[in-house]
Amino acid sequence: MIVSGPSGAGKTTICDALLEKSGFARVITCTTRPRRGEEQNGRDYHFMDREEFEEKQRAGAFLETAEVYGNLYGTPRDQVTAAIERGEQLLLNIDVQGARTLREELAKEGIDEKTEIFVEAPSIEELELRLSSRGTESPEELERRLRVARKELAERAHYEHVVVNDNVDRAVDEIVQILRQPAQVK
């Protein structure tokens, strides 16, 4: 399952709650961005410097990569392959740009059994409030994230499902219901 959406929509919070409720395996993505708050290497992300990331990228270690707000993000190919071989259901928390790339890569690899969910805040004002309350972005960075979010919202048409995160428990319950639906023939 791919969970995607603009920065501040609540993707990580929703994914953490889904992991507690479901049998999904989590893929821990790699990033060059600095840690926030209590984030831990190997639990929240695999944090690395740009040189190490780019070296892994050149070696084909990532299923997809994206540069977001000047930081690199990537989904480790070996984690995805190993989980699929073990028969696990994967939960991928990926930004919109990375989800687009991943969609293409999975098609190349012949993997078409996936559910794509776009998570959005109830309004752009609420998104701005969430981003500003983090206290991690400068006013300029906050404005940049909001500009990108407006563009990313147009991408929701490319997803099977759109979930408005107006309440985390309700949004998680909605996703659980989506997952219980029989698979659609494509």
N, C-alpha and C positions, 0 to 999 in steps of 0.2 A: 504494500500500500504506500502510495506517495502522498504525503501531506505537504502542501505548498501554500504560499500566499505572501503578502507584503510583510515587511519587517514591522513588528508590533501587533500583528493580528492575533498572536497567541499560539502559534504553531508548536513551540516547544512545550508550553504548559499543557496543551491538549495531548501531544504525543506522550508526555510523561504520564498523564492520567490513563491513556490508552494502554500503555505498557503494564500498568498495575492491574488493569481489568482483563487483558487479553493474553493470548499465547503468542504474541508477536515477538520476534527477535529484533533487536535494535542494531542498526548499523551506525557505528560511531564515525562520523565524517572527520576529515582533516581540515585544518584551517591555519592561516597565517595571522589571523586577527588576535589581538591581545585577549587574555582571559577577562571575564567580567565577574565581579563579586566572588562568589564561592565556587565558581566553575573549577573542575579538576581535569587534568590531562588524563585521557583514557576513559573517562566517565562521560564527560559532556562533549568533548571533541578530542582529537589528537592534535595538540597545538605544536606547530613547528615554524621554523623561520622560512622565509621566502625561498632561499637557496635550496633547502632540503625539499620543500614542496615541489619546486620546479624540476629538481633532479628526479623525483618520483614520477612526476608528470611525463617527463621525457622517456622514462622507462616503461610507460604504459600501465602504471600502478592504479590509475583511477578509471572508473567506469564513466564518470563525467567530472568536469571541473567548471568553475565559474569564478569570475572576478566580480566581487560585490563590494561596493564602497571602498575600493582600493585593497581589499583583502582577498586572498585566494581560498576557495573551498573545493573539496573534492570527495567523492564517494569511493572508498577503497574497493577495487575490483575483487581482491581476494576475500574480503569479508562477505560480499554479496554471493560470490561463487560458492564459498564454503557453506553458507547458510542454505542456499538452494539445494546443494548436494545432500545436506542433512534433512531436507524436506521441511525446513522452517518457513514460516510466513514472515516476511520482512516488513518493517516499518521504517520508511525513509522520510526524514524531515529535511526538505530541500527547498531552497529559494526558487522563485519562478523561473529564472534563467537556467538554473541547474536542472529543473524538472523538464524543461523543454529539451535540453541536451540528452537527459536520461531517457526520455520517451523515444528519441531517435536511436540511441545506443541499444536499448532493450529490444527494439524492433530488429536491429541488425543481428542481435544474438538469438533471435527467435523466441524471445520471452514476451508473451502477450497477455498472460494472466496477471493483471494488475488492476488496482482500483486507484483512481486519482481523485484526490479531494482538495479543493481550493478553500482555504480558510480566510475569511475576511472579518474585519471589525464591523460593527453595525453602522458606522459612519466615518467619514474622513476626520471629523472633529474628535471622535473617540480614539481613532488611531493616533492622532496628534497628541492627545492627552496621555495615552499609554507610552508613547515614545518619550515624551518630555518627562514623565514621572520616573523613568529609568534613571535619569540623571547621568547618562553615559555619553550623550552627544552634545556638542556645542550647538548654539542656535543655527549656525550655518549648516552643520551636519544634519540637524533635525529637518531643516527646510529641504535639503537634498533628498533625505529619505522620503519625505512626503511627496516630492515631485516624482520620484521613482515609483512610489506606491500607487500614485494615480495611473501611471502607465501599466503597472503590473495588474491592476484591477481589470484592465481590458483583456488580460490573458485568461480570465476565469471561463470564458467561452470555450476554451480548449480542454476543460476538465469535465469528467463525468458527473461530478457532484460539487456543489457549492454549499458550504456551511458557514453561517453567520455566527461568529463567536461573541454573542451578547451575554452569555453566561457559560462558563467552562463546563459545568456539569451537564447542562442541556446540550451543548455542542458535542461533548463526548458521547452522550446517549444517542444523539442523532447519527454520529459516525458508526456506533455499534449497530444501530438499526440498518444502516446502509450495508454494513458487512454481512448482516444476516440475510439480506436479499439474495435470491438465487442469481448466479452469474448470468449475464446477458450474452447471447450469441452475437458476435461482432461480424 
